[in-house]
Amino acid sequence: MSFVAVTAEYGIVIRRHALTERGVPYQAVLAAVEADKPFGADQELLTFGPSFGREALEALTQRLTALGLVYFDDFFQFASDVPVWCELAVAFVPAKST
């Protein structure tokens, strides 16, 4: 399992496969979050941030949903109080069959 760096300062995590599922071009995501490249990335996840506060994060979320991505199913926001001596990372975990 690989882990991708995520910022605790108003970050966004996107399932990369959601872009294909929803027909959303990668470049459109970069434009929506006003980034040249992700904060972190692997074959499954893209992370972006830090954003400049809750309002900026909400604006980026609205842009991503306007592209056709579904909040929580395709991406989520991440913000937390974390000391400087701690780094955070996320990993993709496939859904388990029931």
Order of alpha helices (4+ residues) and beta strands (2+ residues): beta-beta-alpha-alpha-beta-beta-alpha-beta-beta
